[in-house]
């Protein structure tokens, strides 16, 4: 039973990481939405950071969800 609970917790954690990462990544990828107030980044840099955050969160979520 403990193994099933651990897997359930791990899947929930990976889903939360992916959701949070995509949300933060979208905020960085759309400077018009945030008013470009995040560290006063240029549009190109903000988009690059957003893409990196989305991919990193998806990779981490995938690694955590593996059995």
mmCIF file as Biopython writes it, N, C-alpha, C and O atoms, coordinates in Angstrom:
data_model
#
loop_
_atom_site.group_PDB
_atom_site.id
_atom_site.type_symbol
_atom_site.label_atom_id
_atom_site.label_alt_id
_atom_site.label_comp_id
_atom_site.label_asym_id
_atom_site.label_entity_id
_atom_site.label_seq_id
_atom_site.pdbx_PDB_ins_code
_atom_site.Cartn_x
_atom_site.Cartn_y
_atom_site.Cartn_z
_atom_site.occupancy
_atom_site.B_iso_or_equiv
_atom_site.auth_seq_id
_atom_site.auth_asym_id
_atom_site.pdbx_PDB_model_num
ATOM 1   N N  . UNK A ? 1  ? 0.828  -1.201 0.000   1.0 0.0 1  A 1 
ATOM 2   C CA . UNK A ? 1  ? 0.000  0.000  0.000   1.0 0.0 1  A 1 
ATOM 3   C C  . UNK A ? 1  ? 0.870  1.262  0.000   1.0 0.0 1  A 1 
ATOM 4   O O  . UNK A ? 1  ? 0.504  2.256  -0.628  1.0 0.0 1  A 1 
ATOM 5   N N  . UNK A ? 2  ? 1.999  1.240  0.684   1.0 0.0 2  A 1 
ATOM 6   C CA . UNK A ? 2  ? 2.864  2.410  0.745   1.0 0.0 2  A 1 
ATOM 7   C C  . UNK A ? 2  ? 3.446  2.722  -0.625  1.0 0.0 2  A 1 
ATOM 8   O O  . UNK A ? 2  ? 3.659  3.887  -0.960  1.0 0.0 2  A 1 
ATOM 9   N N  . UNK A ? 3  ? 3.704  1.689  -1.416  1.0 0.0 3  A 1 
ATOM 10  C CA . UNK A ? 3  ? 4.246  1.879  -2.762  1.0 0.0 3  A 1 
ATOM 11  C C  . UNK A ? 3  ? 3.237  2.618  -3.644  1.0 0.0 3  A 1 
ATOM 12  O O  . UNK A ? 3  ? 3.612  3.502  -4.414  1.0 0.0 3  A 1 
ATOM 13  N N  . UNK A ? 4  ? 1.948  2.251  -3.528  1.0 0.0 4  A 1 
ATOM 14  C CA . UNK A ? 4  ? 0.905  2.926  -4.310  1.0 0.0 4  A 1 
ATOM 15  C C  . UNK A ? 4  ? 0.761  4.381  -3.894  1.0 0.0 4  A 1 
ATOM 16  O O  . UNK A ? 4  ? 0.557  5.249  -4.742  1.0 0.0 4  A 1 
ATOM 17  N N  . UNK A ? 5  ? 0.866  4.657  -2.602  1.0 0.0 5  A 1 
ATOM 18  C CA . UNK A ? 5  ? 0.765  6.031  -2.123  1.0 0.0 5  A 1 
ATOM 19  C C  . UNK A ? 5  ? 1.949  6.857  -2.608  1.0 0.0 5  A 1 
ATOM 20  O O  . UNK A ? 5  ? 1.798  8.026  -2.960  1.0 0.0 5  A 1 
ATOM 21  N N  . UNK A ? 6  ? 3.133  6.239  -2.623  1.0 0.0 6  A 1 
ATOM 22  C CA . UNK A ? 6  ? 4.315  6.941  -3.094  1.0 0.0 6  A 1 
ATOM 23  C C  . UNK A ? 6  ? 4.186  7.274  -4.579  1.0 0.0 6  A 1 
ATOM 24  O O  . UNK A ? 6  ? 4.535  8.377  -5.000  1.0 0.0 6  A 1 
ATOM 25  N N  . UNK A ? 7  ? 3.690  6.331  -5.370  1.0 0.0 7  A 1 
ATOM 26  C CA . UNK A ? 7  ? 3.490  6.588  -6.794  1.0 0.0 7  A 1 
ATOM 27  C C  . UNK A ? 7  ? 2.447  7.672  -7.023  1.0 0.0 7  A 1 
ATOM 28  O O  . UNK A ? 7  ? 2.610  8.523  -7.898  1.0 0.0 7  A 1 
ATOM 29  N N  . UNK A ? 8  ? 1.377  7.640  -6.239  1.0 0.0 8  A 1 
ATOM 30  C CA . UNK A ? 8  ? 0.336  8.653  -6.363  1.0 0.0 8  A 1 
ATOM 31  C C  . UNK A ? 8  ? 0.884  10.039 -6.020  1.0 0.0 8  A 1 
ATOM 32  O O  . UNK A ? 8  ? 0.589  11.018 -6.707  1.0 0.0 8  A 1 
ATOM 33  N N  . UNK A ? 9  ? 1.677  10.113 -4.960  1.0 0.0 9  A 1 
ATOM 34  C CA . UNK A ? 9  ? 2.277  11.382 -4.561  1.0 0.0 9  A 1 
ATOM 35  C C  . UNK A ? 9  ? 3.245  11.869 -5.630  1.0 0.0 9  A 1 
ATOM 36  O O  . UNK A ? 9  ? 3.281  13.056 -5.952  1.0 0.0 9  A 1 
ATOM 37  N N  . UNK A ? 10 ? 4.022  10.955 -6.172  1.0 0.0 10 A 1 
ATOM 38  C CA . UNK A ? 10 ? 4.996  11.319 -7.196  1.0 0.0 10 A 1 
ATOM 39  C C  . UNK A ? 10 ? 4.300  11.831 -8.457  1.0 0.0 10 A 1 
ATOM 40  O O  . UNK A ? 10 ? 4.757  12.804 -9.056  1.0 0.0 10 A 1 
ATOM 41  N N  . UNK A ? 11 ? 3.210  11.195 -8.867  1.0 0.0 11 A 1 
ATOM 42  C CA . UNK A ? 11 ? 2.468  11.652 -10.039 1.0 0.0 11 A 1 
ATOM 43  C C  . UNK A ? 11 ? 1.817  13.010 -9.782  1.0 0.0 11 A 1 
ATOM 44  O O  . UNK A ? 11 ? 1.793  13.866 -10.667 1.0 0.0 11 A 1 
ATOM 45  N N  . UNK A ? 12 ? 1.298  13.204 -8.592  1.0 0.0 12 A 1 
ATOM 46  C CA . UNK A ? 12 ? 0.703  14.497 -8.256  1.0 0.0 12 A 1 
ATOM 47  C C  . UNK A ? 12 ? 1.742  15.606 -8.230  1.0 0.0 12 A 1 
ATOM 48  O O  . UNK A ? 12 ? 1.483  16.722 -8.680  1.0 0.0 12 A 1 
ATOM 49  N N  . UNK A ? 13 ? 2.920  15.292 -7.699  1.0 0.0 13 A 1 
ATOM 50  C CA . UNK A ? 13 ? 3.993  16.274 -7.645  1.0 0.0 13 A 1 
ATOM 51  C C  . UNK A ? 13 ? 4.479  16.623 -9.042  1.0 0.0 13 A 1 
ATOM 52  O O  . UNK A ? 13 ? 4.727  17.790 -9.343  1.0 0.0 13 A 1 
ATOM 53  N N  . UNK A ? 14 ? 4.615  15.621 -9.890  1.0 0.0 14 A 1 
ATOM 54  C CA . UNK A ? 14 ? 5.071  15.903 -11.258 1.0 0.0 14 A 1 
ATOM 55  C C  . UNK A ? 14 ? 4.035  16.733 -12.015 1.0 0.0 14 A 1 
ATOM 56  O O  . UNK A ? 14 ? 4.407  17.619 -12.785 1.0 0.0 14 A 1 
ATOM 57  N N  . UNK A ? 15 ? 2.759  16.469 -11.815 1.0 0.0 15 A 1 
ATOM 58  C CA . UNK A ? 15 ? 1.720  17.265 -12.463 1.0 0.0 15 A 1 
ATOM 59  C C  . UNK A ? 15 ? 1.751  18.704 -11.966 1.0 0.0 15 A 1 
ATOM 60  O O  . UNK A ? 15 ? 1.580  19.635 -12.753 1.0 0.0 15 A 1 
ATOM 61  N N  . UNK A ? 16 ? 1.967  18.891 -10.677 1.0 0.0 16 A 1 
ATOM 62  C CA . UNK A ? 16 ? 2.035  20.246 -10.120 1.0 0.0 16 A 1 
ATOM 63  C C  . UNK A ? 16 ? 3.244  21.003 -10.662 1.0 0.0 16 A 1 
ATOM 64  O O  . UNK A ? 16 ? 3.147  22.196 -10.951 1.0 0.0 16 A 1 
ATOM 65  N N  . UNK A ? 17 ? 4.382  20.324 -10.801 1.0 0.0 17 A 1 
ATOM 66  C CA . UNK A ? 17 ? 5.588  20.964 -11.330 1.0 0.0 17 A 1 
ATOM 67  C C  . UNK A ? 17 ? 5.377  21.379 -12.779 1.0 0.0 17 A 1 
ATOM 68  O O  . UNK A ? 17 ? 5.754  22.482 -13.176 1.0 0.0 17 A 1 
ATOM 69  N N  . UNK A ? 18 ? 4.776  20.498 -13.566 1.0 0.0 18 A 1 
ATOM 70  C CA . UNK A ? 18 ? 4.519  20.824 -14.971 1.0 0.0 18 A 1 
ATOM 71  C C  . UNK A ? 18 ? 3.564  22.002 -15.078 1.0 0.0 18 A 1 
ATOM 72  O O  . UNK A ? 18 ? 3.798  22.920 -15.865 1.0 0.0 18 A 1 
ATOM 73  N N  . UNK A ? 19 ? 2.500  21.987 -14.305 1.0 0.0 19 A 1 
ATOM 74  C CA . UNK A ? 19 ? 1.516  23.074 -14.355 1.0 0.0 19 A 1 
ATOM 75  C C  . UNK A ? 19 ? 2.137  24.403 -13.931 1.0 0.0 19 A 1 
ATOM 76  O O  . UNK A ? 19 ? 1.919  25.426 -14.580 1.0 0.0 19 A 1 
ATOM 77  N N  . UNK A ? 20 ? 2.898  24.391 -12.861 1.0 0.0 20 A 1 
ATOM 78  C CA . UNK A ? 20 ? 3.548  25.610 -12.392 1.0 0.0 20 A 1 
ATOM 79  C C  . UNK A ? 20 ? 4.567  26.112 -13.407 1.0 0.0 20 A 1 
ATOM 80  O O  . UNK A ? 20 ? 4.643  27.310 -13.678 1.0 0.0 20 A 1 
ATOM 81  N N  . UNK A ? 21 ? 5.347  25.194 -13.964 1.0 0.0 21 A 1 
ATOM 82  C CA . UNK A ? 21 ? 6.358  25.582 -14.940 1.0 0.0 21 A 1 
ATOM 83  C C  . UNK A ? 21 ? 5.759  26.171 -16.201 1.0 0.0 21 A 1 
ATOM 84  O O  . UNK A ? 21 ? 6.268  27.156 -16.736 1.0 0.0 21 A 1 
ATOM 85  N N  . UNK A ? 22 ? 4.681  25.570 -16.677 1.0 0.0 22 A 1 
ATOM 86  C CA . UNK A ? 22 ? 4.023  26.096 -17.877 1.0 0.0 22 A 1 
ATOM 87  C C  . UNK A ? 22 ? 3.426  27.471 -17.594 1.0 0.0 22 A 1 
ATOM 88  O O  . UNK A ? 22 ? 3.493  28.363 -18.440 1.0 0.0 22 A 1 
ATOM 89  N N  . UNK A ? 23 ? 2.851  27.647 -16.422 1.0 0.0 23 A 1 
ATOM 90  C CA . UNK A ? 23 ? 2.280  28.944 -16.062 1.0 0.0 23 A 1 
ATOM 91  C C  . UNK A ? 23 ? 3.352  30.030 -15.992 1.0 0.0 23 A 1 
ATOM 92  O O  . UNK A ? 23 ? 3.176  31.120 -16.537 1.0 0.0 23 A 1 
ATOM 93  N N  . UNK A ? 24 ? 4.462  29.727 -15.318 1.0 0.0 24 A 1 
ATOM 94  C CA . UNK A ? 24 ? 5.553  30.694 -15.219 1.0 0.0 24 A 1 
ATOM 95  C C  . UNK A ? 24 ? 6.167  30.939 -16.595 1.0 0.0 24 A 1 
ATOM 96  O O  . UNK A ? 24 ? 6.489  32.076 -16.942 1.0 0.0 24 A 1 
ATOM 97  N N  . UNK A ? 25 ? 6.328  29.873 -17.378 1.0 0.0 25 A 1 
ATOM 98  C CA . UNK A ? 25 ? 6.874  30.021 -18.714 1.0 0.0 25 A 1 
ATOM 99  C C  . UNK A ? 25 ? 6.010  30.896 -19.599 1.0 0.0 25 A 1 
ATOM 100 O O  . UNK A ? 25 ? 6.528  31.716 -20.357 1.0 0.0 25 A 1 
ATOM 101 N N  . UNK A ? 26 ? 4.698  30.730 -19.511 1.0 0.0 26 A 1 
ATOM 102 C CA . UNK A ? 26 ? 3.796  31.575 -20.297 1.0 0.0 26 A 1 
ATOM 103 C C  . UNK A ? 26 ? 3.879  33.033 -19.870 1.0 0.0 26 A 1 
ATOM 104 O O  . UNK A ? 26 ? 3.777  33.935 -20.702 1.0 0.0 26 A 1 
ATOM 105 N N  . UNK A ? 27 ? 4.064  33.265 -18.583 1.0 0.0 27 A 1 
ATOM 106 C CA . UNK A ? 27 ? 4.195  34.643 -18.107 1.0 0.0 27 A 1 
ATOM 107 C C  . UNK A ? 27 ? 5.454  35.287 -18.674 1.0 0.0 27 A 1 
ATOM 108 O O  . UNK A ? 27 ? 5.451  36.476 -18.993 1.0 0.0 27 A 1 
ATOM 109 N N  . UNK A ? 28 ? 6.534  34.509 -18.801 1.0 0.0 28 A 1 
ATOM 110 C CA . UNK A ? 28 ? 7.758  35.057 -19.373 1.0 0.0 28 A 1 
ATOM 111 C C  . UNK A ? 28 ? 7.664  35.196 -20.892 1.0 0.0 28 A 1 
ATOM 112 O O  . UNK A ? 28 ? 8.252  36.109 -21.471 1.0 0.0 28 A 1 
ATOM 113 N N  . UNK A ? 29 ? 6.923  34.288 -21.538 1.0 0.0 29 A 1 
ATOM 114 C CA . UNK A ? 29 ? 6.856  34.323 -23.000 1.0 0.0 29 A 1 
ATOM 115 C C  . UNK A ? 29 ? 5.960  35.432 -23.531 1.0 0.0 29 A 1 
ATOM 116 O O  . UNK A ? 29 ? 6.036  35.767 -24.713 1.0 0.0 29 A 1 
ATOM 117 N N  . UNK A ? 30 ? 5.136  35.991 -22.706 1.0 0.0 30 A 1 
ATOM 118 C CA . UNK A ? 30 ? 4.249  37.048 -23.193 1.0 0.0 30 A 1 
ATOM 119 C C  . UNK A ? 30 ? 4.501  38.330 -22.411 1.0 0.0 30 A 1 
ATOM 120 O O  . UNK A ? 30 ? 3.787  38.615 -21.449 1.0 0.0 30 A 1 
ATOM 121 N N  . UNK A ? 31 ? 5.494  39.100 -22.805 1.0 0.0 31 A 1 
ATOM 122 C CA . UNK A ? 31 ? 5.810  40.337 -22.080 1.0 0.0 31 A 1 
ATOM 123 C C  . UNK A ? 31 ? 4.653  41.333 -22.058 1.0 0.0 31 A 1 
ATOM 124 O O  . UNK A ? 31 ? 4.563  42.143 -21.136 1.0 0.0 31 A 1 
ATOM 125 N N  . UNK A ? 32 ? 3.782  41.290 -23.035 1.0 0.0 32 A 1 
ATOM 126 C CA . UNK A ? 32 ? 2.645  42.212 -23.044 1.0 0.0 32 A 1 
ATOM 127 C C  . UNK A ? 32 ? 1.699  41.904 -21.887 1.0 0.0 32 A 1 
ATOM 128 O O  . UNK A ? 32 ? 1.061  42.806 -21.345 1.0 0.0 32 A 1 
ATOM 129 N N  . UNK A ? 33 ? 1.612  40.634 -21.514 1.0 0.0 33 A 1 
ATOM 130 C CA . UNK A ? 33 ? 0.742  40.238 -20.413 1.0 0.0 33 A 1 
ATOM 131 C C  . UNK A ? 33 ? 1.283  40.737 -19.082 1.0 0.0 33 A 1 
ATOM 132 O O  . UNK A ? 33 ? 0.519  41.200 -18.235 1.0 0.0 33 A 1 
ATOM 133 N N  . UNK A ? 34 ? 2.589  40.645 -18.895 1.0 0.0 34 A 1 
ATOM 134 C CA . UNK A ? 34 ? 3.191  41.035 -17.621 1.0 0.0 34 A 1 
ATOM 135 C C  . UNK A ? 34 ? 3.671  42.480 -17.627 1.0 0.0 34 A 1 
ATOM 136 O O  . UNK A ? 34 ? 4.123  42.983 -16.599 1.0 0.0 34 A 1 
ATOM 137 N N  . UNK A ? 35 ? 3.581  43.145 -18.754 1.0 0.0 35 A 1 
ATOM 138 C CA . UNK A ? 35 ? 4.078  44.514 -18.832 1.0 0.0 35 A 1 
ATOM 139 C C  . UNK A ? 35 ? 5.589  44.562 -18.855 1.0 0.0 35 A 1 
ATOM 140 O O  . UNK A ? 35 ? 6.182  45.611 -18.603 1.0 0.0 35 A 1 
ATOM 141 N N  . UNK A ? 36 ? 6.225  43.433 -19.155 1.0 0.0 36 A 1 
ATOM 142 C CA . UNK A ? 36 ? 7.687  43.314 -19.203 1.0 0.0 36 A 1 
ATOM 143 C C  . UNK A ? 36 ? 8.315  43.815 -17.905 1.0 0.0 36 A 1 
ATOM 144 O O  . UNK A ? 36 ? 9.381  44.430 -17.930 1.0 0.0 36 A 1 
ATOM 145 N N  . UNK A ? 37 ? 7.675  43.561 -16.795 1.0 0.0 37 A 1 
ATOM 146 C CA . UNK A ? 37 ? 8.160  44.026 -15.501 1.0 0.0 37 A 1 
ATOM 147 C C  . UNK A ? 37 ? 9.082  43.012 -14.829 1.0 0.0 37 A 1 
ATOM 148 O O  . UNK A ? 37 ? 9.591  43.270 -13.738 1.0 0.0 37 A 1 
ATOM 149 N N  . UNK A ? 38 ? 9.298  41.875 -15.458 1.0 0.0 38 A 1 
ATOM 150 C CA . UNK A ? 38 ? 10.120 40.837 -14.851 1.0 0.0 38 A 1 
ATOM 151 C C  . UNK A ? 38 ? 11.575 41.106 -15.187 1.0 0.0 38 A 1 
ATOM 152 O O  . UNK A ? 38 ? 12.039 40.743 -16.268 1.0 0.0 38 A 1 
ATOM 153 N N  . UNK A ? 39 ? 12.284 41.724 -14.291 1.0 0.0 39 A 1 
ATOM 154 C CA . UNK A ? 39 ? 13.700 41.969 -14.476 1.0 0.0 39 A 1 
ATOM 155 C C  . UNK A ? 39 ? 14.034 42.878 -15.648 1.0 0.0 39 A 1 
ATOM 156 O O  . UNK A ? 39 ? 15.192 42.943 -16.060 1.0 0.0 39 A 1 
ATOM 157 N N  . UNK A ? 40 ? 13.054 43.577 -16.190 1.0 0.0 40 A 1 
ATOM 158 C CA . UNK A ? 40 ? 13.248 44.486 -17.313 1.0 0.0 40 A 1 
ATOM 159 C C  . UNK A ? 40 ? 13.967 43.796 -18.470 1.0 0.0 40 A 1 
ATOM 160 O O  . UNK A ? 40 ? 14.898 44.358 -19.046 1.0 0.0 40 A 1 
ATOM 161 N N  . UNK A ? 41 ? 13.538 42.583 -18.810 1.0 0.0 41 A 1 
ATOM 162 C CA . UNK A ? 41 ? 14.128 41.819 -19.903 1.0 0.0 41 A 1 
ATOM 163 C C  . UNK A ? 41 ? 13.595 42.309 -21.241 1.0 0.0 41 A 1 
ATOM 164 O O  . UNK A ? 41 ? 12.483 42.830 -21.328 1.0 0.0 41 A 1 
ATOM 165 N N  . UNK A ? 42 ? 14.408 42.134 -22.284 1.0 0.0 42 A 1 
ATOM 166 C CA . UNK A ? 42 ? 13.917 42.437 -23.625 1.0 0.0 42 A 1 
ATOM 167 C C  . UNK A ? 42 ? 12.941 41.337 -24.039 1.0 0.0 42 A 1 
ATOM 168 O O  . UNK A ? 42 ? 12.878 40.287 -23.399 1.0 0.0 42 A 1 
ATOM 169 N N  . UNK A ? 43 ? 12.188 41.577 -25.098 1.0 0.0 43 A 1 
ATOM 170 C CA . UNK A ? 43 ? 11.210 40.585 -25.564 1.0 0.0 43 A 1 
ATOM 171 C C  . UNK A ? 43 ? 11.881 39.274 -25.940 1.0 0.0 43 A 1 
ATOM 172 O O  . UNK A ? 43 ? 11.367 38.201 -25.623 1.0 0.0 43 A 1 
ATOM 173 N N  . UNK A ? 44 ? 13.026 39.348 -26.612 1.0 0.0 44 A 1 
ATOM 174 C CA . UNK A ? 44 ? 13.730 38.140 -27.036 1.0 0.0 44 A 1 
ATOM 175 C C  . UNK A ? 44 ? 14.223 37.346 -25.838 1.0 0.0 44 A 1 
ATOM 176 O O  . UNK A ? 44 ? 14.068 36.126 -25.799 1.0 0.0 44 A 1 
ATOM 177 N N  . UNK A ? 45 ? 14.809 38.016 -24.868 1.0 0.0 45 A 1 
ATOM 178 C CA . UNK A ? 45 ? 15.303 37.319 -23.680 1.0 0.0 45 A 1 
ATOM 179 C C  . UNK A ? 45 ? 14.164 36.728 -22.865 1.0 0.0 45 A 1 
ATOM 180 O O  . UNK A ? 45 ? 14.281 35.609 -22.364 1.0 0.0 45 A 1 
ATOM 181 N N  . UNK A ? 46 ? 13.077 37.454 -22.725 1.0 0.0 46 A 1 
ATOM 182 C CA . UNK A ? 46 ? 11.939 36.960 -21.956 1.0 0.0 46 A 1 
ATOM 183 C C  . UNK A ? 46 ? 11.345 35.723 -22.609 1.0 0.0 46 A 1 
ATOM 184 O O  . UNK A ? 46 ? 10.967 34.777 -21.919 1.0 0.0 46 A 1 
ATOM 185 N N  . UNK A ? 47 ? 11.260 35.723 -23.932 1.0 0.0 47 A 1 
ATOM 186 C CA . UNK A ? 47 ? 10.739 34.562 -24.638 1.0 0.0 47 A 1 
ATOM 187 C C  . UNK A ? 47 ? 11.659 33.366 -24.461 1.0 0.0 47 A 1 
ATOM 188 O O  . UNK A ? 47 ? 11.186 32.247 -24.261 1.0 0.0 47 A 1 
ATOM 189 N N  . UNK A ? 48 ? 12.960 33.586 -24.531 1.0 0.0 48 A 1 
ATOM 190 C CA . UNK A ? 48 ? 13.922 32.507 -24.329 1.0 0.0 48 A 1 
ATOM 191 C C  . UNK A ? 48 ? 13.842 31.918 -22.932 1.0 0.0 48 A 1 
ATOM 192 O O  . UNK A ? 48 ? 13.893 30.700 -22.762 1.0 0.0 48 A 1 
ATOM 193 N N  . UNK A ? 49 ? 13.718 32.775 -21.938 1.0 0.0 49 A 1 
ATOM 194 C CA . UNK A ? 49 ? 13.574 32.306 -20.562 1.0 0.0 49 A 1 
ATOM 195 C C  . UNK A ? 49 ? 12.282 31.516 -20.407 1.0 0.0 49 A 1 
ATOM 196 O O  . UNK A ? 49 ? 12.267 30.475 -19.751 1.0 0.0 49 A 1 
ATOM 197 N N  . UNK A ? 50 ? 11.212 31.996 -20.996 1.0 0.0 50 A 1 
ATOM 198 C CA . UNK A ? 50 ? 9.926  31.303 -20.918 1.0 0.0 50 A 1 
ATOM 199 C C  . UNK A ? 50 ? 9.981  29.921 -21.530 1.0 0.0 50 A 1 
ATOM 200 O O  . UNK A ? 50 ? 9.474  28.958 -20.953 1.0 0.0 50 A 1 
ATOM 201 N N  . UNK A ? 51 ? 10.598 29.820 -22.700 1.0 0.0 51 A 1 
ATOM 202 C CA . UNK A ? 51 ? 10.729 28.515 -23.353 1.0 0.0 51 A 1 
ATOM 203 C C  . UNK A ? 51 ? 11.576 27.580 -22.513 1.0 0.0 51 A 1 
ATOM 204 O O  . UNK A ? 51 ? 11.244 26.403 -22.372 1.0 0.0 51 A 1 
ATOM 205 N N  . UNK A ? 52 ? 12.661 28.083 -21.954 1.0 0.0 52 A 1 
ATOM 206 C CA . UNK A ? 52 ? 13.534 27.252 -21.116 1.0 0.0 52 A 1 
ATOM 207 C C  . UNK A ? 52 ? 12.805 26.760 -19.867 1.0 0.0 52 A 1 
ATOM 208 O O  . UNK A ? 52 ? 12.969 25.605 -19.473 1.0 0.0 52 A 1 
ATOM 209 N N  . UNK A ? 53 ? 12.008 27.614 -19.247 1.0 0.0 53 A 1 
ATOM 210 C CA . UNK A ? 53 ? 11.262 27.223 -18.052 1.0 0.0 53 A 1 
ATOM 211 C C  . UNK A ? 53 ? 10.231 26.143 -18.386 1.0 0.0 53 A 1 
ATOM 212 O O  . UNK A ? 53 ? 10.073 25.181 -17.636 1.0 0.0 53 A 1 
ATOM 213 N N  . UNK A ? 54 ? 9.534  26.303 -19.505 1.0 0.0 54 A 1 
ATOM 214 C CA . UNK A ? 54 ? 8.533  25.311 -19.902 1.0 0.0 54 A 1 
ATOM 215 C C  . UNK A ? 54 ? 9.197  23.955 -20.154 1.0 0.0 54 A 1 
ATOM 216 O O  . UNK A ? 54 ? 8.725  22.935 -19.650 1.0 0.0 54 A 1 
ATOM 217 N N  . UNK A ? 55 ? 10.284 23.933 -20.925 1.0 0.0 55 A 1 
ATOM 218 C CA . UNK A ? 55 ? 10.946 22.667 -21.211 1.0 0.0 55 A 1 
ATOM 219 C C  . UNK A ? 55 ? 11.560 22.042 -19.962 1.0 0.0 55 A 1 
ATOM 220 O O  . UNK A ? 55 ? 11.497 20.825 -19.787 1.0 0.0 55 A 1 
ATOM 221 N N  . UNK A ? 56 ? 12.154 22.860 -19.093 1.0 0.0 56 A 1 
ATOM 222 C CA . UNK A ? 56 ? 12.748 22.317 -17.870 1.0 0.0 56 A 1 
ATOM 223 C C  . UNK A ? 56 ? 11.690 21.721 -16.950 1.0 0.0 56 A 1 
ATOM 224 O O  . UNK A ? 56 ? 11.915 20.671 -16.347 1.0 0.0 56 A 1 
ATOM 225 N N  . UNK A ? 57 ? 10.550 22.374 -16.839 1.0 0.0 57 A 1 
ATOM 226 C CA . UNK A ? 57 ? 9.495  21.846 -15.970 1.0 0.0 57 A 1 
ATOM 227 C C  . UNK A ? 57 ? 8.906  20.564 -16.542 1.0 0.0 57 A 1 
ATOM 228 O O  . UNK A ? 57 ? 8.572  19.645 -15.794 1.0 0.0 57 A 1 
ATOM 229 N N  . UNK A ? 58 ? 8.777  20.499 -17.857 1.0 0.0 58 A 1 
ATOM 230 C CA . UNK A ? 58 ? 8.256  19.271 -18.460 1.0 0.0 58 A 1 
ATOM 231 C C  . UNK A ? 58 ? 9.249  18.119 -18.303 1.0 0.0 58 A 1 
ATOM 232 O O  . UNK A ? 58 ? 8.844  16.984 -18.051 1.0 0.0 58 A 1 
ATOM 233 N N  . UNK A ? 59 ? 10.532 18.399 -18.449 1.0 0.0 59 A 1 
ATOM 234 C CA . UNK A ? 59 ? 11.542 17.360 -18.279 1.0 0.0 59 A 1 
ATOM 235 C C  . UNK A ? 59 ? 11.584 16.878 -16.830 1.0 0.0 59 A 1 
ATOM 236 O O  . UNK A ? 59 ? 11.664 15.676 -16.577 1.0 0.0 59 A 1 
ATOM 237 N N  . UNK A ? 60 ? 11.532 17.803 -15.888 1.0 0.0 60 A 1 
ATOM 238 C CA . UNK A ? 60 ? 11.537 17.421 -14.478 1.0 0.0 60 A 1 
ATOM 239 C C  . UNK A ? 60 ? 10.280 16.652 -14.117 1.0 0.0 60 A 1 
ATOM 240 O O  . UNK A ? 60 ? 10.346 15.666 -13.383 1.0 0.0 60 A 1 
ATOM 241 N N  . UNK A ? 61 ? 9.149  17.084 -14.617 1.0 0.0 61 A 1 
ATOM 242 C CA . UNK A ? 61 ? 7.901  16.357 -14.374 1.0 0.0 61 A 1 
ATOM 243 C C  . UNK A ? 61 ? 7.938  14.954 -14.948 1.0 0.0 61 A 1 
ATOM 244 O O  . UNK A ? 61 ? 7.447  14.013 -14.323 1.0 0.0 61 A 1 
ATOM 245 N N  . UNK A ? 62 ? 8.521  14.802 -16.139 1.0 0.0 62 A 1 
ATOM 246 C CA . UNK A ? 62 ? 8.642  13.485 -16.751 1.0 0.0 62 A 1 
ATOM 247 C C  . UNK A ? 62 ? 9.557  12.592 -15.917 1.0 0.0 62 A 1 
ATOM 248 O O  . UNK A ? 62 ? 9.246  11.424 -15.681 1.0 0.0 62 A 1 
ATOM 249 N N  . UNK A ? 63 ? 10.689 13.148 -15.469 1.0 0.0 63 A 1 
ATOM 250 C CA . UNK A ? 63 ? 11.620 12.347 -14.678 1.0 0.0 63 A 1 
ATOM 251 C C  . UNK A ? 63 ? 11.008 11.907 -13.345 1.0 0.0 63 A 1 
ATOM 252 O O  . UNK A ? 63 ? 11.272 10.801 -12.873 1.0 0.0 63 A 1 
ATOM 253 N N  . UNK A ? 64 ? 10.208 12.760 -12.751 1.0 0.0 64 A 1 
ATOM 254 C CA . UNK A ? 64 ? 9.579  12.410 -11.484 1.0 0.0 64 A 1 
ATOM 255 C C  . UNK A ? 64 ? 8.456  11.388 -11.657 1.0 0.0 64 A 1 
ATOM 256 O O  . UNK A ? 64 ? 8.189  10.597 -10.753 1.0 0.0 64 A 1 
ATOM 257 N N  . UNK A ? 65 ? 7.804  11.405 -12.811 1.0 0.0 65 A 1 
ATOM 258 C CA . UNK A ? 65 ? 6.677  10.503 -13.002 1.0 0.0 65 A 1 
ATOM 259 C C  . UNK A ? 65 ? 7.090  9.107  -13.452 1.0 0.0 65 A 1 
ATOM 260 O O  . UNK A ? 65 ? 6.268  8.191  -13.461 1.0 0.0 65 A 1 
ATOM 261 N N  . UNK A ? 66 ? 8.339  8.940  -13.819 1.0 0.0 66 A 1 
ATOM 262 C CA . UNK A ? 66 ? 8.788  7.611  -14.240 1.0 0.0 66 A 1 
ATOM 263 C C  . UNK A ? 66 ? 8.770  6.663  -13.052 1.0 0.0 66 A 1 
ATOM 264 O O  . UNK A ? 66 ? 9.033  7.063  -11.918 1.0 0.0 66 A 1 
ATOM 265 N N  . UNK A ? 67 ? 8.462  5.421  -13.321 1.0 0.0 67 A 1 
ATOM 266 C CA . UNK A ? 67 ? 8.403  4.408  -12.259 1.0 0.0 67 A 1 
ATOM 267 C C  . UNK A ? 67 ? 9.763  3.842  -11.964 1.0 0.0 67 A 1 
ATOM 268 O O  . UNK A ? 67 ? 9.898  2.978  -11.098 1.0 0.0 67 A 1 
#
